[in-house]
């Protein structure tokens, strides 16, 4: 899980809104 979040944060620098939505959905699904 840590590696996944770390990767998401790195990608967020490029596409904050889109990635933020995907992360929110992933967290809700979990």
HUHU-V215769 format. One line per field, one symbol per residue. ss: DSSP state (H for helix, E for strand, C for the rest). phi: phi as a letter, one per 30 degrees, with the letter a starting at -180 (. if undefined). psi: psi as a letter, one per 20 degrees, with the letter a starting at -180 (. if undefined). A space follows every 10 residues. Layout:
# HUHU-V215769
ss=???
phi=???
psi=???
This chain:
# HUHU-V215769
ss=CHHHHHHHHH HHCCCHHHHH HHHHHHHHHC
phi=.edddddddd deedbeddde dddedddddd
psi=gghghggggg hhhgmggghg ggggggghh.
